[in-house]
Amino acid sequence: MIADFKEIVQPYAEELLPKHVVLHLLKDYKRPYDKINELVQKGELTLLKRGVYMPGPKLSIAKPASFLIANHLWGPSYVSLESALAHWGLIPERVYETTSVTLKESKVYKTPAGRFVYTHLPPPYYSFGIKRLEVADKQAVLIASPEKALCDKIVTTSGVLLRSPKQTLDFLTEDLRIDADLMQTLDAREIRSWTTDAPKQSSLLMLAKTLEKYQRH
């Protein structure tokens, strides 16, 4: 007798399931591709994109976090921009999509697990300020540090050119609504160290200069 799918997939709770793993789990079925389609229809398996699945909503087992899904749907990539800024508590807004930065071309995935948006940034700037974060027992994700998420936001936002400390403070406190106390925690020296290889170099230098001046008061 073939085991129940929930029992078979339980060891893979909290994980994404590439097609070859699903086929291995269903190796006792004569027609595993038909079984995959049946499981998707029943809500026991969720198709995220071609060849990538996760346990479905009908199964009461732990699911992968949205940040883990984001890392694996399109990569290399790391969570950044509004999602990272919100995670670190820098912006007050709730974020309704998961935003990431990638070395590949920009991309948007609309999936049953949510909307995932990827914005291209070039090397070597891409590789700066990436942290490894444990979001669950079996889930570690790549995410921008608070400083890198802020720099990425400035770099990728059309029309944002920071030319004075006042303009920069207005952008941080009014446009992004970053709490003034939290600006004291940002590492301006680290931001400054990235600027040589960064897009919008002058804007990031102004950000570092403004934070240094602000933190002295």
C-alpha positions in Angstrom: 0.0 0.0 0.0 1.3 3.4 -1.0 1.7 5.8 2.0 -0.4 9.0 2.3 1.3 12.0 0.6 1.3 14.0 3.9 3.3 11.2 5.5 5.7 11.0 2.6 6.3 14.7 2.4 6.6 15.4 6.2 10.4 15.1 6.3 10.4 18.0 3.8 8.3 20.4 5.8 9.5 24.0 5.6 11.4 23.2 2.3 10.9 23.9 -1.3 10.4 20.8 -3.5 12.2 20.7 -6.9 10.5 18.4 -9.4 13.2 15.6 -9.0 12.4 15.5 -5.3 8.7 15.2 -5.9 9.2 12.5 -8.4 11.4 10.6 -5.9 8.7 10.9 -3.3 6.2 9.5 -5.8 8.5 6.7 -7.1 6.0 4.0 -6.1 3.3 5.4 -8.5 3.2 4.0 -12.0 2.3 7.5 -13.4 3.9 10.0 -11.0 3.3 13.0 -13.3 -0.5 12.3 -13.2 -0.2 12.0 -9.4 1.6 15.4 -9.3 -1.3 17.0 -11.2 -3.8 15.3 -8.9 -2.0 16.6 -5.7 -1.9 20.1 -7.1 -5.6 20.0 -7.9 -6.4 18.7 -4.4 -4.3 21.5 -2.7 -1.8 19.0 -1.2 1.0 20.3 -3.5 1.5 23.9 -4.7 3.2 24.8 -8.0 5.3 27.9 -7.6 6.9 27.9 -11.0 7.7 25.2 -13.5 9.7 22.5 -11.7 9.4 24.0 -8.2 6.7 23.0 -5.7 6.0 23.3 -2.0 3.6 21.5 0.4 0.0 22.6 -0.4 -2.5 24.5 1.9 -4.5 21.3 2.5 -1.5 19.7 4.4 -1.2 20.8 8.0 2.6 20.9 8.0 5.1 23.8 8.2 5.6 25.7 4.9 8.7 27.5 3.7 8.8 31.2 4.6 8.3 33.8 1.9 11.9 34.9 2.2 13.1 31.3 1.5 10.8 31.0 -1.5 12.2 34.3 -2.8 15.8 33.1 -2.5 15.0 30.0 -4.6 12.5 31.2 -7.2 15.0 33.3 -9.0 18.7 33.5 -8.2 21.2 34.3 -7.3 19.2 36.8 -5.3 18.8 38.1 -1.8 15.8 39.8 0.0 16.2 43.5 0.0 14.4 46.9 -0.6 11.0 47.2 1.1 10.9 43.6 2.4 14.3 43.9 4.1 13.6 47.5 5.4 10.4 46.3 6.9 12.0 43.2 8.4 14.6 45.3 10.2 11.9 47.7 11.4 13.2 50.7 9.5 10.0 51.4 7.7 6.5 51.2 9.3 4.5 50.0 6.3 3.4 46.4 5.9 4.8 45.0 2.7 2.4 42.9 0.5 5.0 41.5 -1.9 8.5 40.1 -1.3 11.2 42.2 -2.9 14.6 41.0 -3.8 17.8 42.0 -5.7 19.3 39.7 -8.3 22.3 39.4 -10.5 20.0 38.2 -13.3 17.5 40.3 -15.2 14.6 41.8 -13.3 11.6 39.5 -12.9 8.2 39.2 -11.3 6.6 35.9 -10.2 2.9 35.8 -9.2 2.4 32.6 -7.3 -0.1 31.0 -4.9 2.4 31.9 -2.1 2.5 35.6 -3.0 4.1 38.0 -5.4 7.8 38.0 -5.7 9.6 41.0 -7.3 13.3 40.9 -8.4 15.4 44.0 -9.4 18.7 43.6 -11.2 21.8 45.1 -9.7 25.4 44.6 -11.1 28.5 43.1 -9.5 30.5 43.8 -7.5 28.0 46.1 -5.7 25.5 43.3 -5.6 27.6 41.2 -3.2 28.1 43.8 -0.5 26.1 43.8 2.8 24.4 40.4 2.4 23.5 38.6 5.7 22.5 35.0 6.4 19.4 34.9 8.6 17.8 32.0 10.3 14.0 32.4 9.9 13.1 28.9 11.2 14.7 25.7 12.4 15.4 24.5 8.8 15.3 27.8 7.0 18.2 30.1 6.4 17.9 33.0 4.0 20.0 35.6 2.4 18.9 39.2 3.2 20.3 42.7 2.8 21.7 44.3 6.0 19.7 47.4 7.0 22.3 49.6 5.4 22.4 47.6 2.2 18.6 47.5 1.9 18.6 51.3 2.2 21.3 51.8 -0.4 19.5 49.4 -2.7 16.3 51.4 -2.3 18.2 54.6 -3.2 20.0 53.0 -6.1 16.9 51.4 -7.7 14.4 54.3 -7.2 14.1 56.3 -10.3 14.5 60.1 -9.8 16.2 59.8 -6.4 19.4 61.8 -6.5 20.6 63.0 -3.0 22.5 66.3 -3.3 22.3 67.8 0.2 22.0 66.7 3.8 18.6 68.3 4.2 17.3 66.6 1.1 18.7 63.3 2.3 17.1 63.7 5.7 13.8 64.6 4.1 14.0 61.5 1.9 14.7 59.2 4.9 12.2 60.6 7.4 9.4 61.8 5.1 9.5 59.6 2.0 10.6 56.4 3.6 9.4 57.3 7.1 12.4 55.9 8.9 12.3 56.6 12.6 14.9 59.1 13.7 16.2 56.9 16.5 16.8 54.1 14.1 19.0 56.3 11.9 21.5 56.3 14.9 22.0 52.6 14.4 23.0 52.6 10.7 26.7 52.1 9.9 27.7 55.1 7.8 31.3 53.8 7.4 30.1 50.6 5.8 28.0 52.5 3.4 30.9 54.7 2.5 33.1 51.6 1.9 30.7 50.4 -0.9 30.5 53.7 -2.8 33.5 53.1 -5.1 31.8 50.3 -6.8 28.2 51.5 -6.5 25.6 52.9 -8.9 24.6 56.4 -7.8 27.9 56.8 -6.1 27.4 60.5 -5.2 24.0 59.8 -3.7 25.4 57.0 -1.5 28.3 59.3 -0.4 25.7 61.9 0.5 23.8 59.3 2.5 26.9 58.3 4.4 27.9 62.0 5.0 24.4 62.9 6.2 24.2 59.9 8.6 27.7 60.8 10.0 26.6 64.4 10.6 23.2 63.3 12.1 24.8 60.8 14.5 27.2 63.4 15.9 24.3 65.5 17.2 
